Amino acid sequence: MKQKFRVLVVGVGDMGSSHALGYSLLLGYDIAGFVVASNTARAEKLAGDLGLSIPIYTDFYKAMKEIKPEVVSINTYTDTHTDFSIHAMKAGCHVFMEKPIARTVEEAEKVAAVFRETGQKLVIGYILRRHPAWIKFIELTGQLGKPLIMRMNLNQQSFGREWELHKKFISNMPPLVDCGVHYVDVMCQMTRAKPRLVQGMSARVSDEIDKDKTNYGHLQVVFDDDSVGWYEVGWGPMMSKSAYFVKDVIGPKGCVSIDKDMSAVDPSDVSKHVTVDTIILHSSETDAQGKAAKKDRIIKIEDEPDHNELCKREQEYLYRTIVEDIDLTDHVDDAVNSLKICFAAVESYQTGEAVHLD
């Protein structure tokens, strides 16, 4: 019989609701309770939709004491990540936590230290790591040689509710960090090299956010294998839909790109940010006349999970790490490392100087 784990779901906004749905569909979990910041109406509705009769708390620590979960799913704003995850791991719980791992590099290192001390499992919500197309995309870059040129962005034109959410996110974390950790993590997987130099720039292009905040950012990173990467992110109603989604990697032997029908996707639709129509693999090989020796290879993606399915796969992975005792040291180290790179970019645009990493 499959082992079951009691789960406390902390935060049931867009991401938390998707994760709760995932737990409800998996035989290895029983949802034991929800924790919300204040308004319980959404949590009550979600519990009803999932057919659950469970307690709903507004106090995380009270919920932990009364529920005594074996797994804690943290889907709150980043300012709670450190305290909640450390408390849960010290209480003997395995933890799933949405990215970024923490609000600062110092806090991230504290979380990683407790992970190592307690031996509990800690899975960070790097959703692209569970996506078959992105796994294939990263795999194909291994055929390109070194150094790599990695070009990625995700600009989101947002209005109404989406823009209000973005403003809340911006108050907690620069977009260059909040979104950037995903794609910097991808770059680190592609190069498996150490970052040595980071530069960042930013702009505040909205009077609706605080003067010390920005809603546009751009970073450049140089690795010790001479690979280079850039990432760009912008949020708000002023952002352009043109070339808002670029995922392209170049090497001496060719390039690999994610191809997507831009006209069919709304940039503010979070559920479509990870979708991939096809991957194009291009070879730089030439024939005797100096012309292209090979046609581009078009790879159609058959397994294209939607956002909820990806969240479910993240929880399947968490379950596997527990029952198979999978070593997550590299996973957690990678989460800290991607945060370091993104915050180095923030330091760079704040000081106007490039940041050299050890």
C-alpha positions as CSV (number, residue, x, y, z in Angstrom):
1,M,0.0,0.0,0.0
2,K,1.2,3.5,-0.9
3,Q,2.3,5.6,2.1
4,K,0.2,8.7,2.7
5,F,1.3,12.0,4.0
6,R,-0.8,14.6,5.8
7,V,-0.3,18.0,4.0
8,L,-0.9,21.5,5.4
9,V,-1.3,23.9,2.5
10,V,-0.2,27.4,3.4
11,G,-1.5,30.0,1.0
12,V,-4.3,29.3,-1.5
13,G,-3.9,32.0,-4.0
14,D,-3.4,31.1,-7.7
15,M,-0.3,28.9,-7.1
16,G,-1.5,27.5,-3.8
17,S,-4.9,26.5,-5.3
18,S,-3.1,24.7,-8.1
19,H,-0.9,22.8,-5.7
20,A,-3.9,22.0,-3.5
21,L,-5.6,20.5,-6.6
22,G,-2.5,18.5,-7.3
23,Y,-2.4,17.0,-3.7
24,S,-6.1,16.2,-4.0
25,L,-5.6,14.1,-7.1
26,L,-2.6,12.1,-5.8
27,L,-3.0,9.0,-3.7
28,G,0.1,9.8,-1.7
29,Y,-1.4,12.8,0.1
30,D,-4.2,13.8,2.4
31,I,-4.9,17.5,2.7
32,A,-5.3,18.1,6.4
33,G,-5.8,21.9,6.5
34,F,-5.4,25.3,4.8
35,V,-3.7,28.4,6.2
36,V,-4.5,31.9,4.8
37,A,-3.4,35.4,5.7
38,S,-6.9,36.7,6.7
39,N,-9.8,36.2,4.3
40,T,-11.0,32.6,4.6
41,A,-13.7,32.8,1.9
42,R,-11.4,31.7,-0.9
43,A,-10.1,28.8,1.1
44,E,-13.6,27.7,2.1
45,K,-14.7,27.7,-1.5
46,L,-11.6,25.8,-2.6
47,A,-12.2,23.2,0.1
48,G,-15.7,22.8,-1.0
49,D,-14.7,22.5,-4.7
50,L,-12.2,19.7,-3.7
51,G,-14.8,17.9,-1.5
52,L,-12.7,18.5,1.6
53,S,-14.0,19.0,5.2
54,I,-10.9,20.5,6.8
55,P,-10.0,23.3,9.2
56,I,-8.9,26.6,7.9
57,Y,-6.4,28.7,9.9
58,T,-5.1,32.3,9.8
59,D,-2.3,31.4,12.2
60,F,0.5,29.2,10.7
61,Y,2.0,28.2,14.0
62,K,-1.3,27.2,15.5
63,A,-2.1,25.1,12.4
64,M,1.3,23.4,12.7
65,K,0.6,22.6,16.4
66,E,-2.9,21.3,15.9
67,I,-2.6,19.5,12.5
68,K,0.8,18.0,13.0
69,P,1.4,17.5,9.3
70,E,4.1,15.5,7.7
71,V,4.3,17.7,4.6
72,V,4.0,21.5,4.5
73,S,3.3,23.3,1.2
74,I,4.3,27.0,1.4
75,N,2.7,29.1,-1.3
76,T,2.8,32.5,0.3
77,Y,4.6,35.7,-0.4
78,T,8.4,35.5,-0.1
79,D,8.6,37.4,3.2
80,T,7.2,34.3,5.0
81,H,9.3,31.7,3.3
82,T,12.3,31.6,5.7
83,D,10.4,31.5,9.0
84,F,7.7,29.1,7.8
85,S,10.1,26.6,6.1
86,I,12.6,26.6,8.9
87,H,9.8,26.0,11.5
88,A,8.3,23.2,9.4
89,M,11.6,21.4,8.8
90,K,12.6,21.7,12.5
91,A,9.2,20.2,13.3
92,G,10.0,17.1,11.3
93,C,8.1,18.0,8.1
94,H,9.1,17.7,4.5
95,V,8.5,21.0,2.6
96,F,7.4,22.1,-0.8
97,M,8.0,25.9,-1.2
98,E,7.3,28.2,-4.1
99,K,10.2,30.1,-5.5
100,P,12.2,32.1,-4.7
101,I,13.6,30.1,-1.8
102,A,13.8,33.3,0.4
103,R,13.7,37.1,0.4
104,T,17.5,37.5,0.6
105,V,20.6,35.5,0.0
106,E,21.4,35.4,3.7
107,E,17.9,34.0,4.4
108,A,18.3,31.5,1.6
109,E,21.5,30.2,3.2
110,K,19.8,29.9,6.5
111,V,17.0,27.8,4.9
112,A,19.6,25.6,3.2
113,A,21.5,25.1,6.4
114,V,18.4,23.9,8.2
115,F,17.6,21.6,5.3
116,R,21.1,20.0,5.7
117,E,20.8,19.9,9.5
118,T,17.4,18.3,9.7
119,G,17.6,15.9,6.7
120,Q,14.0,16.8,5.7
121,K,13.2,17.0,2.0
122,L,12.9,20.5,0.6
123,V,11.6,21.0,-3.0
124,I,11.5,24.5,-4.4
125,G,8.9,25.3,-7.0
126,Y,11.1,25.5,-10.1
127,I,8.2,24.4,-12.3
128,L,10.3,24.3,-15.5
129,R,12.3,21.4,-14.0
130,R,9.2,19.2,-14.3
131,H,8.2,20.3,-17.8
132,P,9.1,17.7,-20.5
133,A,9.7,20.3,-23.2
134,W,12.0,22.4,-21.0
135,I,13.9,19.2,-20.0
136,K,14.4,18.5,-23.7
137,F,15.4,22.1,-24.4
138,I,18.1,21.9,-21.8
139,E,19.2,18.5,-23.0
140,L,19.6,19.7,-26.6
141,T,21.9,22.6,-25.6
142,G,24.4,19.9,-24.7
143,Q,24.9,19.3,-28.5
144,L,25.9,22.9,-29.2
145,G,29.4,23.0,-27.7
146,K,30.8,25.7,-25.5
147,P,30.6,28.6,-24.8
148,L,26.9,29.1,-24.9
149,I,25.0,32.3,-25.6
150,M,21.7,32.1,-23.7
151,R,19.0,34.7,-24.5
152,M,15.7,34.6,-22.5
153,N,12.9,37.0,-21.5
154,L,9.4,37.0,-20.2
155,N,7.6,40.4,-20.4
156,Q,4.1,40.5,-19.2
157,Q,1.6,43.1,-20.3
158,S,-0.9,43.1,-17.4
159,F,-4.1,44.9,-16.6
160,G,-6.7,44.8,-13.8
161,R,-6.4,42.0,-11.4
162,E,-3.1,40.8,-13.0
163,W,-1.5,44.2,-12.6
164,E,-2.7,44.5,-9.0
165,L,-1.0,41.1,-8.3
166,H,2.1,42.3,-10.1
167,K,2.2,45.4,-7.9
168,K,1.9,43.2,-4.8
169,F,4.8,41.0,-6.0
170,I,6.9,44.1,-6.8
171,S,6.4,45.3,-3.2
172,N,8.0,42.1,-2.0
173,M,10.6,41.3,-4.6
174,P,12.1,42.8,-7.7
175,P,10.7,41.2,-10.9
176,L,14.3,40.5,-11.9
177,V,14.5,38.1,-8.9
178,D,10.9,36.9,-8.7
179,C,10.8,35.6,-12.3
180,G,14.5,35.7,-13.0
181,V,15.3,32.7,-10.8
182,H,13.5,30.4,-13.1
183,Y,15.5,31.3,-16.2
184,V,18.8,31.8,-14.4
185,D,18.3,28.3,-13.0
186,V,17.8,27.1,-16.6
187,M,21.1,28.8,-17.6
188,C,22.9,27.2,-14.8
189,Q,21.6,23.7,-15.8
190,M,22.7,24.4,-19.4
191,T,26.3,25.5,-18.5
192,R,26.9,23.6,-15.3
193,A,29.6,26.3,-14.8
194,K,30.2,28.8,-12.1
195,P,28.9,32.4,-12.6
196,R,31.7,34.9,-12.2
197,L,30.3,38.3,-13.3
198,V,26.8,39.8,-13.2
199,Q,25.5,43.1,-14.5
200,G,22.0,44.5,-14.1
201,M,19.9,47.4,-15.1
202,S,16.4,48.4,-14.2
203,A,13.7,51.1,-14.8
204,R,10.6,52.3,-13.0
205,V,8.1,52.9,-15.7
206,S,5.0,53.3,-13.6
207,D,3.9,55.9,-11.0
208,E,1.7,53.2,-9.4
209,I,4.7,51.5,-7.7
210,D,6.9,52.9,-4.9
211,K,9.8,55.2,-6.0
212,D,12.4,52.8,-4.7
213,K,10.9,49.9,-6.7
214,T,11.2,48.9,-10.4
215,N,8.9,47.0,-12.8
216,Y,11.5,46.4,-15.5
217,G,14.9,44.6,-15.2
218,H,17.6,43.2,-17.3
219,L,20.6,41.1,-16.3
220,Q,23.7,39.8,-17.9
221,V,25.8,36.9,-16.5
222,V,29.2,35.6,-17.5
223,F,30.2,32.0,-16.5
224,D,33.7,30.6,-16.0
225,D,33.4,28.5,-19.1
226,D,32.9,31.8,-21.1
227,S,29.2,31.2,-21.6
228,V,27.1,34.3,-21.4
229,G,23.4,34.8,-20.7
230,W,20.9,37.6,-20.6
231,Y,17.4,37.8,-19.1
232,E,14.8,40.5,-19.3
233,V,11.5,41.0,-17.5
234,G,8.9,43.7,-17.4
235,W,5.4,43.9,-15.8
236,G,2.5,46.2,-16.3
237,P,0.0,47.7,-18.7
238,M,2.7,49.6,-20.6
239,M,4.7,46.5,-21.7
240,S,4.9,45.5,-25.3
241,K,3.6,42.2,-26.7
242,S,6.2,42.1,-29.4
243,A,9.0,39.6,-28.7
244,Y,7.8,39.2,-25.1
245,F,8.8,35.5,-25.1
246,V,12.4,34.7,-26.3
247,K,14.1,31.4,-25.4
248,D,17.1,30.9,-27.6
249,V,20.5,29.3,-27.0
250,I,23.5,29.5,-29.4
251,G,26.8,27.6,-29.4
252,P,29.6,26.9,-31.8
253,K,27.7,23.9,-33.4
254,G,24.4,25.7,-33.8
255,C,21.4,26.8,-31.8
256,V,18.2,25.6,-30.2
257,S,15.1,27.7,-29.8
258,I,11.6,27.4,-28.3
259,D,9.1,28.3,-31.0
260,K,5.8,29.7,-30.0
261,D,2.8,31.3,-31.8
262,M,2.9,34.7,-30.1
263,S,-0.4,35.9,-31.6
264,A,-2.3,33.2,-29.8
265,V,-1.1,33.9,-26.3
266,D,-2.0,36.6,-23.8
267,P,1.2,37.7,-22.0
268,S,-0.7,38.1,-18.7
269,D,-1.9,34.5,-18.8
270,V,0.4,32.8,-16.3
271,S,-0.8,29.4,-17.3
272,K,0.7,29.8,-20.8
273,H,4.1,31.0,-19.8
274,V,5.7,27.6,-19.8
275,T,3.9,26.2,-22.9
276,V,6.1,25.1,-25.8
277,D,4.8,24.5,-29.3
278,T,7.9,23.2,-30.9
279,I,11.7,23.3,-30.4
280,I,13.9,24.1,-33.4
281,L,17.4,22.6,-33.5
282,H,19.8,24.3,-36.0
283,S,23.2,23.0,-37.0
284,S,26.1,25.3,-38.0
285,E,27.6,22.5,-40.2
286,T,28.4,23.5,-43.7
287,D,29.0,21.6,-47.0
288,A,31.8,22.0,-49.5
289,Q,30.2,25.1,-50.9
290,G,29.9,26.7,-47.5
291,K,26.1,26.4,-47.4
292,A,24.0,24.8,-44.6
293,A,24.6,21.1,-44.6
294,K,21.5,20.1,-42.6
295,K,18.0,21.3,-42.5
296,D,16.7,22.6,-39.2
297,R,15.2,19.8,-37.0
298,I,11.7,20.6,-35.9
299,I,10.8,18.8,-32.6
300,K,7.0,18.8,-31.9
301,I,6.2,18.5,-28.2
302,E,3.6,15.8,-27.6
303,D,3.5,15.9,-23.8
304,E,2.4,19.5,-23.1
305,P,1.1,19.7,-19.5
306,D,-1.0,22.7,-18.5
307,H,-0.2,24.8,-15.4
308,N,-2.3,22.6,-13.0
309,E,-0.8,19.4,-14.3
310,L,2.8,20.8,-13.8
311,C,1.9,21.7,-10.2
312,K,0.7,18.2,-9.8
313,R,3.9,16.8,-11.2
314,E,5.9,18.9,-8.7
315,Q,4.0,17.2,-5.9
316,E,4.6,13.8,-7.5
317,Y,8.3,14.6,-7.5
318,L,8.1,15.7,-3.8
319,Y,6.5,12.3,-3.0
320,R,9.2,10.4,-4.8
321,T,12.0,12.3,-3.0
322,I,10.4,11.2,0.3
323,V,9.7,7.6,-0.4
324,E,12.8,7.0,-2.5
325,D,15.0,9.2,-0.2
326,I,16.3,11.2,-3.2
327,D,19.3,13.5,-2.4
328,L,18.1,17.1,-2.9
329,T,21.4,18.8,-2.0
330,D,22.1,19.9,-5.5
331,H,18.5,21.0,-5.9
332,V,18.6,23.3,-2.9
333,D,22.1,24.6,-3.7
334,D,20.9,25.5,-7.2
335,A,18.0,27.4,-5.7
336,V,20.4,29.4,-3.6
337,N,22.8,29.9,-6.5
338,S,20.1,31.3,-8.9
339,L,19.0,33.7,-6.2
340,K,22.5,34.9,-5.7
341,I,22.9,35.7,-9.3
342,C,19.6,37.6,-9.5
343,F,20.4,39.6,-6.4
344,A,23.8,40.3,-7.8
345,A,22.0,41.9,-10.7
346,V,19.9,44.0,-8.3
347,E,23.1,45.1,-6.5
348,S,24.6,46.0,-9.9
349,Y,21.7,48.2,-11.0
350,Q,21.6,49.8,-7.5
351,T,25.3,50.6,-7.5
352,G,26.0,51.1,-11.2
353,E,28.8,48.5,-11.0
354,A,29.3,45.0,-12.2
355,V,29.4,42.4,-9.5
356,H,32.1,39.8,-9.4
357,L,31.1,36.5,-7.8
358,D,33.5,34.2,-5.9
